[in-house]
């Protein structure tokens, strides 16, 4: 019994001497936010590189109030499911659909940084509505989202059927489970 008391006392002494004197650093460094200009072919290449993962693409613009309003939900989905195989890809339409002039890449990057968009971010560098429609299902309005299964096939677009947050969440979980 005395030996047990000595062991406990020794453990307390050792533990007391091991207390940190300063706050511990953050376990991981912040992931930088970046944005790259590309065209529909570049975006399609990004999609094809994600084979084996579920991909959710969000087409948006800084000048689009509904896009700005819903973008945080997109970031939340990334945080919730990235470690389970969901890849979120944001595509700013600020150049492709912007009325004459006024495009500012730093404005797009600032928005993405403010929203902590630490996933692949792109700016659609040219307008080709037919190709965006064919490759991603994008119609004539944003915000627009498209979900692609692990085999790269499009399984849902916002243009085909509007889903509530809960319904989209369920669809993502279903696709991740396949």
CNS distance restraints for C-alpha pairs under 8 A (distance, minus, plus):
assign (resid   1 and name CA) (resid   5 and name CA) 6.52 0.50 0.50
assign (resid   2 and name CA) (resid   6 and name CA) 6.36 0.50 0.50
assign (resid   3 and name CA) (resid   7 and name CA) 6.21 0.50 0.50
assign (resid   4 and name CA) (resid   8 and name CA) 6.20 0.50 0.50
assign (resid   5 and name CA) (resid   9 and name CA) 6.07 0.50 0.50
assign (resid   6 and name CA) (resid  10 and name CA) 5.98 0.50 0.50
assign (resid   7 and name CA) (resid  11 and name CA) 6.11 0.50 0.50
assign (resid   8 and name CA) (resid  12 and name CA) 6.25 0.50 0.50
assign (resid   9 and name CA) (resid  13 and name CA) 6.26 0.50 0.50
assign (resid  10 and name CA) (resid  14 and name CA) 6.18 0.50 0.50
assign (resid  11 and name CA) (resid  15 and name CA) 6.03 0.50 0.50
assign (resid  12 and name CA) (resid  16 and name CA) 6.02 0.50 0.50
assign (resid  13 and name CA) (resid  17 and name CA) 6.35 0.50 0.50
assign (resid  14 and name CA) (resid  18 and name CA) 6.43 0.50 0.50
assign (resid  15 and name CA) (resid  19 and name CA) 6.86 0.50 0.50
assign (resid  20 and name CA) (resid  24 and name CA) 7.62 0.50 0.50
assign (resid  31 and name CA) (resid 118 and name CA) 6.16 0.50 0.50
assign (resid  32 and name CA) (resid 118 and name CA) 6.55 0.50 0.50
assign (resid  33 and name CA) (resid 109 and name CA) 7.60 0.50 0.50
assign (resid  33 and name CA) (resid 112 and name CA) 6.87 0.50 0.50
assign (resid  33 and name CA) (resid 113 and name CA) 5.86 0.50 0.50
assign (resid  33 and name CA) (resid 116 and name CA) 7.05 0.50 0.50
assign (resid  33 and name CA) (resid 117 and name CA) 6.18 0.50 0.50
assign (resid  33 and name CA) (resid 118 and name CA) 5.20 0.50 0.50
assign (resid  33 and name CA) (resid 119 and name CA) 7.46 0.50 0.50
assign (resid  34 and name CA) (resid 109 and name CA) 6.86 0.50 0.50
assign (resid  34 and name CA) (resid 118 and name CA) 7.75 0.50 0.50
assign (resid  34 and name CA) (resid 120 and name CA) 7.47 0.50 0.50
assign (resid  34 and name CA) (resid 121 and name CA) 6.50 0.50 0.50
assign (resid  35 and name CA) (resid 109 and name CA) 6.39 0.50 0.50
assign (resid  35 and name CA) (resid 120 and name CA) 7.30 0.50 0.50
assign (resid  35 and name CA) (resid 121 and name CA) 4.79 0.50 0.50
assign (resid  35 and name CA) (resid 122 and name CA) 5.16 0.50 0.50
assign (resid  35 and name CA) (resid 123 and name CA) 6.90 0.50 0.50
assign (resid  36 and name CA) (resid 121 and name CA) 6.51 0.50 0.50
assign (resid  36 and name CA) (resid 122 and name CA) 4.74 0.50 0.50
assign (resid  36 and name CA) (resid 123 and name CA) 6.01 0.50 0.50
assign (resid  37 and name CA) (resid 122 and name CA) 5.58 0.50 0.50
assign (resid  37 and name CA) (resid 123 and name CA) 4.55 0.50 0.50
assign (resid  37 and name CA) (resid 124 and name CA) 6.11 0.50 0.50
assign (resid  37 and name CA) (resid 125 and name CA) 5.58 0.50 0.50
assign (resid  38 and name CA) (resid  42 and name CA) 5.59 0.50 0.50
assign (resid  38 and name CA) (resid  43 and name CA) 6.87 0.50 0.50
assign (resid  38 and name CA) (resid 122 and name CA) 6.58 0.50 0.50
assign (resid  38 and name CA) (resid 123 and name CA) 6.13 0.50 0.50
assign (resid  38 and name CA) (resid 124 and name CA) 5.52 0.50 0.50
assign (resid  38 and name CA) (resid 125 and name CA) 5.37 0.50 0.50
assign (resid  39 and name CA) (resid  43 and name CA) 6.37 0.50 0.50
assign (resid  39 and name CA) (resid 123 and name CA) 7.96 0.50 0.50
assign (resid  39 and name CA) (resid 124 and name CA) 5.35 0.50 0.50
assign (resid  39 and name CA) (resid 125 and name CA) 5.42 0.50 0.50
assign (resid  39 and name CA) (resid 126 and name CA) 6.11 0.50 0.50
assign (resid  40 and name CA) (resid  44 and name CA) 6.07 0.50 0.50
assign (resid  40 and name CA) (resid 124 and name CA) 7.11 0.50 0.50
assign (resid  40 and name CA) (resid 128 and name CA) 7.80 0.50 0.50
assign (resid  40 and name CA) (resid 131 and name CA) 6.79 0.50 0.50
assign (resid  40 and name CA) (resid 132 and name CA) 6.33 0.50 0.50
assign (resid  40 and name CA) (resid 135 and name CA) 7.85 0.50 0.50
assign (resid  41 and name CA) (resid  45 and name CA) 6.17 0.50 0.50
assign (resid  42 and name CA) (resid  46 and name CA) 6.35 0.50 0.50
assign (resid  43 and name CA) (resid  47 and name CA) 6.29 0.50 0.50
assign (resid  43 and name CA) (resid 122 and name CA) 7.99 0.50 0.50
assign (resid  44 and name CA) (resid  48 and name CA) 6.22 0.50 0.50
assign (resid  44 and name CA) (resid 135 and name CA) 7.08 0.50 0.50
assign (resid  45 and name CA) (resid  49 and name CA) 6.21 0.50 0.50
assign (resid  46 and name CA) (resid  50 and name CA) 6.75 0.50 0.50
assign (resid  47 and name CA) (resid  51 and name CA) 7.43 0.50 0.50
assign (resid  47 and name CA) (resid  55 and name CA) 7.34 0.50 0.50
assign (resid  47 and name CA) (resid 152 and name CA) 7.10 0.50 0.50
assign (resid  48 and name CA) (resid 152 and name CA) 6.54 0.50 0.50
assign (resid  50 and name CA) (resid  54 and name CA) 7.64 0.50 0.50
assign (resid  50 and name CA) (resid  55 and name CA) 7.30 0.50 0.50
assign (resid  50 and name CA) (resid  87 and name CA) 7.70 0.50 0.50
assign (resid  50 and name CA) (resid 150 and name CA) 7.84 0.50 0.50
assign (resid  50 and name CA) (resid 152 and name CA) 7.68 0.50 0.50
assign (resid  51 and name CA) (resid 150 and name CA) 5.66 0.50 0.50
assign (resid  51 and name CA) (resid 151 and name CA) 5.73 0.50 0.50
assign (resid  51 and name CA) (resid 152 and name CA) 5.91 0.50 0.50
assign (resid  52 and name CA) (resid 150 and name CA) 4.36 0.50 0.50
assign (resid  52 and name CA) (resid 151 and name CA) 6.11 0.50 0.50
assign (resid  52 and name CA) (resid 152 and name CA) 7.86 0.50 0.50
assign (resid  53 and name CA) (resid  85 and name CA) 5.31 0.50 0.50
assign (resid  53 and name CA) (resid  86 and name CA) 6.07 0.50 0.50
assign (resid  53 and name CA) (resid  87 and name CA) 6.80 0.50 0.50
assign (resid  53 and name CA) (resid 149 and name CA) 7.00 0.50 0.50
assign (resid  53 and name CA) (resid 150 and name CA) 4.58 0.50 0.50
assign (resid  53 and name CA) (resid 151 and name CA) 7.75 0.50 0.50
assign (resid  53 and name CA) (resid 176 and name CA) 7.67 0.50 0.50
assign (resid  54 and name CA) (resid  85 and name CA) 6.25 0.50 0.50
assign (resid  54 and name CA) (resid  86 and name CA) 4.87 0.50 0.50
assign (resid  54 and name CA) (resid  87 and name CA) 6.13 0.50 0.50
assign (resid  54 and name CA) (resid 147 and name CA) 7.33 0.50 0.50
assign (resid  54 and name CA) (resid 148 and name CA) 5.77 0.50 0.50
assign (resid  54 and name CA) (resid 149 and name CA) 4.88 0.50 0.50
assign (resid  54 and name CA) (resid 150 and name CA) 4.88 0.50 0.50
assign (resid  54 and name CA) (resid 152 and name CA) 7.81 0.50 0.50
assign (resid  54 and name CA) (resid 172 and name CA) 7.75 0.50 0.50
assign (resid  54 and name CA) (resid 175 and name CA) 6.74 0.50 0.50
assign (resid  54 and name CA) (resid 176 and name CA) 6.36 0.50 0.50
assign (resid  55 and name CA) (resid  86 and name CA) 5.74 0.50 0.50
assign (resid  55 and name CA) (resid  87 and name CA) 4.72 0.50 0.50
assign (resid  55 and name CA) (resid  88 and name CA) 5.82 0.50 0.50
assign (resid  55 and name CA) (resid  89 and name CA) 7.23 0.50 0.50
assign (resid  55 and name CA) (resid 147 and name CA) 5.74 0.50 0.50
assign (resid  55 and name CA) (resid 148 and name CA) 5.06 0.50 0.50
assign (resid  55 and name CA) (resid 149 and name CA) 6.69 0.50 0.50
assign (resid  55 and name CA) (resid 150 and name CA) 7.65 0.50 0.50
assign (resid  56 and name CA) (resid  86 and name CA) 7.25 0.50 0.50
assign (resid  56 and name CA) (resid  87 and name CA) 6.27 0.50 0.50
assign (resid  56 and name CA) (resid  88 and name CA) 4.89 0.50 0.50
assign (resid  56 and name CA) (resid  89 and name CA) 6.24 0.50 0.50
assign (resid  56 and name CA) (resid 145 and name CA) 6.91 0.50 0.50
assign (resid  56 and name CA) (resid 146 and name CA) 5.78 0.50 0.50
assign (resid  56 and name CA) (resid 147 and name CA) 4.50 0.50 0.50
assign (resid  56 and name CA) (resid 148 and name CA) 6.38 0.50 0.50
assign (resid  57 and name CA) (resid  88 and name CA) 5.90 0.50 0.50
assign (resid  57 and name CA) (resid  89 and name CA) 4.74 0.50 0.50
assign (resid  57 and name CA) (resid  90 and name CA) 5.72 0.50 0.50
assign (resid  57 and name CA) (resid  91 and name CA) 7.20 0.50 0.50
assign (resid  57 and name CA) (resid 145 and name CA) 5.44 0.50 0.50
assign (resid  57 and name CA) (resid 146 and name CA) 5.27 0.50 0.50
assign (resid  57 and name CA) (resid 147 and name CA) 6.43 0.50 0.50
assign (resid  58 and name CA) (resid  74 and name CA) 7.55 0.50 0.50
assign (resid  58 and name CA) (resid  88 and name CA) 7.70 0.50 0.50
assign (resid  58 and name CA) (resid  89 and name CA) 6.34 0.50 0.50
assign (resid  58 and name CA) (resid  90 and name CA) 4.82 0.50 0.50
assign (resid  58 and name CA) (resid  91 and name CA) 5.95 0.50 0.50
assign (resid  58 and name CA) (resid 143 and name CA) 7.13 0.50 0.50
assign (resid  58 and name CA) (resid 144 and name CA) 5.83 0.50 0.50
assign (resid  58 and name CA) (resid 145 and name CA) 4.49 0.50 0.50
assign (resid  58 and name CA) (resid 146 and name CA) 6.79 0.50 0.50
assign (resid  59 and name CA) (resid  90 and name CA) 6.13 0.50 0.50
assign (resid  59 and name CA) (resid  91 and name CA) 4.70 0.50 0.50
assign (resid  59 and name CA) (resid  92 and name CA) 5.88 0.50 0.50
assign (resid  59 and name CA) (resid  93 and name CA) 6.58 0.50 0.50
assign (resid  59 and name CA) (resid 142 and name CA) 6.35 0.50 0.50
assign (resid  59 and name CA) (resid 143 and name CA) 5.74 0.50 0.50
assign (resid  59 and name CA) (resid 144 and name CA) 5.11 0.50 0.50
assign (resid  59 and name CA) (resid 145 and name CA) 6.17 0.50 0.50
assign (resid  60 and name CA) (resid  64 and name CA) 7.12 0.50 0.50
assign (resid  60 and name CA) (resid  67 and name CA) 5.33 0.50 0.50
assign (resid  60 and name CA) (resid  68 and name CA) 7.74 0.50 0.50
assign (resid  60 and name CA) (resid  90 and name CA) 7.54 0.50 0.50
assign (resid  60 and name CA) (resid  91 and name CA) 6.26 0.50 0.50
assign (resid  60 and name CA) (resid  92 and name CA) 5.02 0.50 0.50
assign (resid  60 and name CA) (resid  93 and name CA) 5.74 0.50 0.50
assign (resid  60 and name CA) (resid  94 and name CA) 7.78 0.50 0.50
assign (resid  60 and name CA) (resid 142 and name CA) 5.70 0.50 0.50
assign (resid  60 and name CA) (resid 143 and name CA) 4.96 0.50 0.50
assign (resid  60 and name CA) (resid 144 and name CA) 6.81 0.50 0.50
assign (resid  61 and name CA) (resid  67 and name CA) 6.32 0.50 0.50
assign (resid  61 and name CA) (resid  68 and name CA) 7.43 0.50 0.50
assign (resid  61 and name CA) (resid  92 and name CA) 5.05 0.50 0.50
assign (resid  61 and name CA) (resid  93 and name CA) 5.15 0.50 0.50
assign (resid  61 and name CA) (resid  94 and name CA) 5.07 0.50 0.50
assign (resid  61 and name CA) (resid 142 and name CA) 7.76 0.50 0.50
assign (resid  61 and name CA) (resid 143 and name CA) 7.78 0.50 0.50
assign (resid  62 and name CA) (resid  67 and name CA) 7.29 0.50 0.50
assign (resid  62 and name CA) (resid  68 and name CA) 6.43 0.50 0.50
assign (resid  62 and name CA) (resid  92 and name CA) 7.63 0.50 0.50
assign (resid  62 and name CA) (resid  94 and name CA) 6.64 0.50 0.50
assign (resid  62 and name CA) (resid 107 and name CA) 7.85 0.50 0.50
assign (resid  62 and name CA) (resid 108 and name CA) 6.57 0.50 0.50
assign (resid  62 and name CA) (resid 111 and name CA) 7.40 0.50 0.50
assign (resid  63 and name CA) (resid  94 and name CA) 7.41 0.50 0.50
assign (resid  64 and name CA) (resid  68 and name CA) 6.35 0.50 0.50
assign (resid  64 and name CA) (resid 142 and name CA) 7.62 0.50 0.50
assign (resid  64 and name CA) (resid 143 and name CA) 7.77 0.50 0.50
assign (resid  65 and name CA) (resid  69 and name CA) 6.16 0.50 0.50
assign (resid  66 and name CA) (resid  70 and name CA) 6.22 0.50 0.50
assign (resid  66 and name CA) (resid 143 and name CA) 6.63 0.50 0.50
assign (resid  67 and name CA) (resid  71 and name CA) 5.95 0.50 0.50
assign (resid  67 and name CA) (resid 142 and name CA) 6.81 0.50 0.50
assign (resid  67 and name CA) (resid 143 and name CA) 4.91 0.50 0.50
assign (resid  68 and name CA) (resid  72 and name CA) 7.85 0.50 0.50
assign (resid  70 and name CA) (resid  74 and name CA) 6.96 0.50 0.50
assign (resid  70 and name CA) (resid 143 and name CA) 7.93 0.50 0.50
assign (resid  71 and name CA) (resid  75 and name CA) 6.52 0.50 0.50
assign (resid  71 and name CA) (resid 115 and name CA) 7.91 0.50 0.50
assign (resid  72 and name CA) (resid  76 and name CA) 6.19 0.50 0.50
assign (resid  72 and name CA) (resid 115 and name CA) 6.62 0.50 0.50
assign (resid  73 and name CA) (resid  77 and name CA) 6.33 0.50 0.50
assign (resid  74 and name CA) (resid  78 and name CA) 6.45 0.50 0.50
assign (resid  74 and name CA) (resid  88 and name CA) 7.73 0.50 0.50
assign (resid  75 and name CA) (resid  79 and name CA) 6.36 0.50 0.50
assign (resid  75 and name CA) (resid 115 and name CA) 7.37 0.50 0.50
assign (resid  75 and name CA) (resid 116 and name CA) 7.47 0.50 0.50
assign (resid  75 and name CA) (resid 117 and name CA) 6.21 0.50 0.50
assign (resid  76 and name CA) (resid  80 and name CA) 6.08 0.50 0.50
assign (resid  77 and name CA) (resid  81 and name CA) 6.03 0.50 0.50
assign (resid  77 and name CA) (resid  82 and name CA) 7.87 0.50 0.50
assign (resid  77 and name CA) (resid 169 and name CA) 7.77 0.50 0.50
assign (resid  78 and name CA) (resid  82 and name CA) 5.26 0.50 0.50
assign (resid  78 and name CA) (resid  86 and name CA) 6.95 0.50 0.50
assign (resid  78 and name CA) (resid  87 and name CA) 7.05 0.50 0.50
assign (resid  78 and name CA) (resid  88 and name CA) 5.87 0.50 0.50
assign (resid  78 and name CA) (resid 119 and name CA) 7.73 0.50 0.50
assign (resid  81 and name CA) (resid  85 and name CA) 6.60 0.50 0.50
assign (resid  81 and name CA) (resid  86 and name CA) 5.45 0.50 0.50
assign (resid  82 and name CA) (resid  86 and name CA) 4.72 0.50 0.50
assign (resid  82 and name CA) (resid  87 and name CA) 6.10 0.50 0.50
assign (resid  82 and name CA) (resid  88 and name CA) 7.85 0.50 0.50
assign (resid  84 and name CA) (resid 176 and name CA) 7.12 0.50 0.50
assign (resid  85 and name CA) (resid 176 and name CA) 6.73 0.50 0.50
assign (resid  86 and name CA) (resid 172 and name CA) 7.96 0.50 0.50
assign (resid  86 and name CA) (resid 176 and name CA) 7.23 0.50 0.50
assign (resid  87 and name CA) (resid 119 and name CA) 7.53 0.50 0.50
assign (resid  88 and name CA) (resid 119 and name CA) 6.13 0.50 0.50
assign (resid  88 and name CA) (resid 120 and name CA) 6.95 0.50 0.50
assign (resid  89 and name CA) (resid 119 and name CA) 6.36 0.50 0.50
assign (resid  89 and name CA) (resid 120 and name CA) 5.08 0.50 0.50
assign (resid  89 and name CA) (resid 121 and name CA) 5.86 0.50 0.50
assign (resid  89 and name CA) (resid 122 and name CA) 7.68 0.50 0.50
assign (resid  90 and name CA) (resid 119 and name CA) 7.70 0.50 0.50
assign (resid  90 and name CA) (resid 120 and name CA) 6.48 0.50 0.50
assign (resid  90 and name CA) (resid 121 and name CA) 4.76 0.50 0.50
assign (resid  90 and name CA) (resid 122 and name CA) 6.11 0.50 0.50
assign (resid  91 and name CA) (resid 121 and name CA) 6.03 0.50 0.50
assign (resid  91 and name CA) (resid 122 and name CA) 4.78 0.50 0.50
assign (resid  91 and name CA) (resid 123 and name CA) 5.45 0.50 0.50
assign (resid  91 and name CA) (resid 124 and name CA) 6.37 0.50 0.50
assign (resid  92 and name CA) (resid 108 and name CA) 7.57 0.50 0.50
assign (resid  92 and name CA) (resid 121 and name CA) 7.72 0.50 0.50
assign (resid  92 and name CA) (resid 122 and name CA) 6.12 0.50 0.50
assign (resid  92 and name CA) (resid 123 and name CA) 4.58 0.50 0.50
assign (resid  92 and name CA) (resid 124 and name CA) 6.05 0.50 0.50
assign (resid  93 and name CA) (resid  97 and name CA) 5.61 0.50 0.50
assign (resid  93 and name CA) (resid  98 and name CA) 7.25 0.50 0.50
assign (resid  93 and name CA) (resid 123 and name CA) 6.16 0.50 0.50
assign (resid  93 and name CA) (resid 124 and name CA) 5.43 0.50 0.50
assign (resid  93 and name CA) (resid 125 and name CA) 7.92 0.50 0.50
assign (resid  94 and name CA) (resid  98 and name CA) 5.24 0.50 0.50
assign (resid  94 and name CA) (resid 103 and name CA) 6.34 0.50 0.50
assign (resid  94 and name CA) (resid 108 and name CA) 7.88 0.50 0.50
assign (resid  94 and name CA) (resid 123 and name CA) 7.04 0.50 0.50
assign (resid  94 and name CA) (resid 124 and name CA) 7.44 0.50 0.50
assign (resid  95 and name CA) (resid 103 and name CA) 6.02 0.50 0.50
assign (resid  95 and name CA) (resid 123 and name CA) 7.08 0.50 0.50
assign (resid  95 and name CA) (resid 124 and name CA) 6.37 0.50 0.50
assign (resid  95 and name CA) (resid 125 and name CA) 5.70 0.50 0.50
assign (resid  95 and name CA) (resid 126 and name CA) 6.65 0.50 0.50
assign (resid  95 and name CA) (resid 127 and name CA) 7.88 0.50 0.50
assign (resid  96 and name CA) (resid 124 and name CA) 5.80 0.50 0.50
assign (resid  96 and name CA) (resid 125 and name CA) 5.81 0.50 0.50
assign (resid  96 and name CA) (resid 126 and name CA) 4.71 0.50 0.50
assign (resid  96 and name CA) (resid 127 and name CA) 4.38 0.50 0.50
assign (resid  96 and name CA) (resid 128 and name CA) 7.92 0.50 0.50
assign (resid  97 and name CA) (resid 127 and name CA) 6.69 0.50 0.50
assign (resid  98 and name CA) (resid 102 and name CA) 7.54 0.50 0.50
assign (resid  98 and name CA) (resid 103 and name CA) 7.08 0.50 0.50
assign (resid 104 and name CA) (resid 108 and name CA) 6.79 0.50 0.50
assign (resid 105 and name CA) (resid 109 and name CA) 6.24 0.50 0.50
assign (resid 106 and name CA) (resid 110 and name CA) 5.93 0.50 0.50
assign (resid 107 and name CA) (resid 111 and name CA) 6.24 0.50 0.50
assign (resid 108 and name CA) (resid 112 and name CA) 6.33 0.50 0.50
assign (resid 109 and name CA) (resid 113 and name CA) 6.09 0.50 0.50
assign (resid 110 and name CA) (resid 114 and name CA) 6.12 0.50 0.50
assign (resid 111 and name CA) (resid 115 and name CA) 6.33 0.50 0.50
assign (resid 112 and name CA) (resid 116 and name CA) 6.09 0.50 0.50
assign (resid 112 and name CA) (resid 117 and name CA) 5.20 0.50 0.50
assign (resid 113 and name CA) (resid 117 and name CA) 6.18 0.50 0.50
assign (resid 117 and name CA) (resid 121 and name CA) 7.70 0.50 0.50
assign (resid 128 and name CA) (resid 132 and name CA) 6.39 0.50 0.50
assign (resid 129 and name CA) (resid 133 and name CA) 6.03 0.50 0.50
assign (resid 129 and name CA) (resid 138 and name CA) 7.84 0.50 0.50
assign (resid 129 and name CA) (resid 139 and name CA) 7.78 0.50 0.50
assign (resid 129 and name CA) (resid 140 and name CA) 7.85 0.50 0.50
assign (resid 130 and name CA) (resid 134 and name CA) 6.13 0.50 0.50
assign (resid 131 and name CA) (resid 135 and name CA) 5.92 0.50 0.50
assign (resid 132 and name CA) (resid 136 and name CA) 5.53 0.50 0.50
assign (resid 132 and name CA) (resid 137 and name CA) 6.58 0.50 0.50
assign (resid 132 and name CA) (resid 138 and name CA) 5.62 0.50 0.50
assign (resid 132 and name CA) (resid 139 and name CA) 7.97 0.50 0.50
assign (resid 133 and name CA) (resid 137 and name CA) 4.33 0.50 0.50
assign (resid 133 and name CA) (resid 138 and name CA) 4.50 0.50 0.50
assign (resid 133 and name CA) (resid 139 and name CA) 5.87 0.50 0.50
assign (resid 134 and name CA) (resid 138 and name CA) 7.76 0.50 0.50
assign (resid 136 and name CA) (resid 146 and name CA) 6.72 0.50 0.50
assign (resid 136 and name CA) (resid 154 and name CA) 7.49 0.50 0.50
assign (resid 137 and name CA) (resid 146 and name CA) 7.19 0.50 0.50
assign (resid 137 and name CA) (resid 157 and name CA) 6.63 0.50 0.50
assign (resid 137 and name CA) (resid 159 and name CA) 7.58 0.50 0.50
assign (resid 138 and name CA) (resid 144 and name CA) 6.72 0.50 0.50
assign (resid 138 and name CA) (resid 145 and name CA) 7.98 0.50 0.50
assign (resid 138 and name CA) (resid 146 and name CA) 7.98 0.50 0.50
assign (resid 138 and name CA) (resid 157 and name CA) 7.94 0.50 0.50
assign (resid 138 and name CA) (resid 159 and name CA) 7.33 0.50 0.50
assign (resid 139 and name CA) (resid 159 and name CA) 6.73 0.50 0.50
assign (resid 144 and name CA) (resid 157 and name CA) 7.48 0.50 0.50
assign (resid 144 and name CA) (resid 158 and name CA) 5.81 0.50 0.50
assign (resid 144 and name CA) (resid 159 and name CA) 7.07 0.50 0.50
assign (resid 145 and name CA) (resid 157 and name CA) 5.72 0.50 0.50
assign (resid 145 and name CA) (resid 158 and name CA) 5.38 0.50 0.50
assign (resid 145 and name CA) (resid 159 and name CA) 7.99 0.50 0.50
assign (resid 146 and name CA) (resid 154 and name CA) 7.03 0.50 0.50
assign (resid 146 and name CA) (resid 155 and name CA) 7.75 0.50 0.50
assign (resid 146 and name CA) (resid 156 and name CA) 5.67 0.50 0.50
assign (resid 146 and name CA) (resid 157 and name CA) 4.23 0.50 0.50
assign (resid 146 and name CA) (resid 158 and name CA) 6.40 0.50 0.50
assign (resid 147 and name CA) (resid 154 and name CA) 5.89 0.50 0.50
assign (resid 147 and name CA) (resid 155 and name CA) 5.75 0.50 0.50
assign (resid 147 and name CA) (resid 156 and name CA) 5.17 0.50 0.50
assign (resid 147 and name CA) (resid 157 and name CA) 6.32 0.50 0.50
assign (resid 148 and name CA) (resid 152 and name CA) 5.46 0.50 0.50
assign (resid 148 and name CA) (resid 153 and name CA) 5.29 0.50 0.50
assign (resid 148 and name CA) (resid 154 and name CA) 4.27 0.50 0.50
assign (resid 148 and name CA) (resid 155 and name CA) 5.44 0.50 0.50
assign (resid 148 and name CA) (resid 156 and name CA) 7.13 0.50 0.50
assign (resid 149 and name CA) (resid 153 and name CA) 5.52 0.50 0.50
assign (resid 149 and name CA) (resid 154 and name CA) 6.37 0.50 0.50
assign (resid 149 and name CA) (resid 155 and name CA) 6.22 0.50 0.50
assign (resid 149 and name CA) (resid 175 and name CA) 6.11 0.50 0.50
assign (resid 150 and name CA) (resid 175 and name CA) 7.48 0.50 0.50
assign (resid 150 and name CA) (resid 176 and name CA) 7.83 0.50 0.50
assign (resid 150 and name CA) (resid 178 and name CA) 7.93 0.50 0.50
assign (resid 156 and name CA) (resid 160 and name CA) 7.08 0.50 0.50
assign (resid 156 and name CA) (resid 161 and name CA) 7.51 0.50 0.50
assign (resid 157 and name CA) (resid 161 and name CA) 6.52 0.50 0.50
assign (resid 157 and name CA) (resid 162 and name CA) 7.97 0.50 0.50
assign (resid 158 and name CA) (resid 162 and name CA) 5.12 0.50 0.50
assign (resid 158 and name CA) (resid 163 and name CA) 7.20 0.50 0.50
assign (resid 163 and name CA) (resid 167 and name CA) 5.47 0.50 0.50
assign (resid 163 and name CA) (resid 168 and name CA) 5.72 0.50 0.50
assign (resid 164 and name CA) (resid 168 and name CA) 6.18 0.50 0.50
assign (resid 165 and name CA) (resid 169 and name CA) 6.05 0.50 0.50
assign (resid 166 and name CA) (resid 170 and name CA) 6.19 0.50 0.50
assign (resid 167 and name CA) (resid 171 and name CA) 6.21 0.50 0.50
assign (resid 168 and name CA) (resid 172 and name CA) 6.15 0.50 0.50
assign (resid 169 and name CA) (resid 173 and name CA) 6.31 0.50 0.50
assign (resid 170 and name CA) (resid 174 and name CA) 6.16 0.50 0.50
assign (resid 171 and name CA) (resid 175 and name CA) 6.22 0.50 0.50
assign (resid 172 and name CA) (resid 176 and name CA) 6.09 0.50 0.50
assign (resid 173 and name CA) (resid 177 and name CA) 6.15 0.50 0.50
assign (resid 174 and name CA) (resid 178 and name CA) 6.71 0.50 0.50
